[in-house]
């Protein structure tokens, strides 16, 4: 099964009860898990050894598209100006949902004279993220 960009929805609030905040043209989701190297000269054959579950986990969501309305625009602007952590949900229809606190770290607006305004913003995880797989 292929995954289209339209299958990824960003919501303000939880993925199940939040409000979709935009019509996305491009959405990217990145989940990272840093590692902690514990290799020493005593390790067999000097293969790298990693400490299990010790690194920092993070998630980034980048969005580019058209915000649904002025109220949505105001919510995103309020979050970046206030530098608050707020609840967002990401729905990936074929994978599952991600919910947690995020900080808006970047916001940009652009547009042509006779066209719709385009917005780009980036969210960075700011706490625990819960994942629920598609059943």
N, C-alpha and C positions, 0 to 999 in steps of 0.2 A: 504494500500500500504506500503510495506517495504522500508526501506531506506538503501542502500548499501554505504559503504565508498567511492566507486568510484563515487557516486552521489554528492560528495562534492569536489569542485575545488577551489584552492587558486590561485589568479591572482595578478600579480604586475600591478598596475593601477586599473581601475574600473572593476567591474564584467562584464560589457557589452563590454568594449573595451580593457581590459587589456590582458596581455599575461600569459597563464598558466605557472607557474614556476616549476612545479614538477609533477612526477607521484607518487601520494600518496599511501602509504601502510596503514598508520593510520593518520587520521585527527580528531581532536576533537575541538569543538566549545563550549565556555562557555560564557553565558551572565549573568551578575550579576547586581542586584539593591540593594544597601545597604538601610537600613531603618533608620529613625530618630524617636526615641521613645520620645513621649511627654506626657506620662502617669503621672498623678499627683494623690495625695490623694483624690482629689475631683471627680475623674472619677467614673461613675456608676459601681458598683460591682467590681471595681478595675481591669477591663479588660484593657489590654494594648491598648494604642492609638498610632497610627503612623501618622506622618505628611505626607500628600499626596505629591508625586513627589518631595521630598526634599533630598533624598539620592543620593549618587554618583553611576552612572551607569558605567559599564566597560564590556569589551569583551576580551576574550583571545582565541587565535587560536594556537593549537599545531599541528605540522606537522612532520611526519616521513615517509621517502621514498627516492626516487631517483630524484635528480634534473635533469632537462631536458638537460642542456648543461652548458658549462663553463661560458658563459655570465650570465646565471641565477645565478649560484654559486657566481660569482663576485658581482652581485647586492645585494644579501643577505648579503655577507661578508661586502661590502661597507656600508650597512645600519647599521650593528651592530657595526662596528669599528667607524663610524662617529657619532653614536648614534642619527641618524636623524629620524624624523617622515616622513613616506612616504605613498603614497596612495596604498592601497591593497583592493582587492575585494574578497569576499567569495561567491561562488554560491552553494546553496543547492537546487538541482534540483526540489525537491518536496515541498520545503518551500518558497524559495525566494532568494534574494540577500542582502548582507551586504557590504557597501562601506564606507571607511573612512581612516583616518590617523592612522597608527600603528607604533610602535617601535619594532624592533627585539630585544628581551631581552635575548635570549639564542640560541646558535648554536653549534652543535656537529657533527663531521664526524667520520665514522668508516667504516671498510670494511675488507673482507678477501682477501688473496693474489690473488685468481682466480675469485673473485666475484665483483659485482658492488659496488661502494661506497654508503653507506647509510648515510643520513643526517637527523638530527632532529633539528628543531628550533621552537621557540615560539614567537608569536607576541602579544603585548598588545595594546589595543586601546589607542590613544593619541589625542582624540578630539571627535567630534560628529560622530556618526555612523548612516548612513541612511539604512533603511530596506524597501525593496519592495517585497511584497508578490507575489507568483506565481498567475498570472491572470487566 
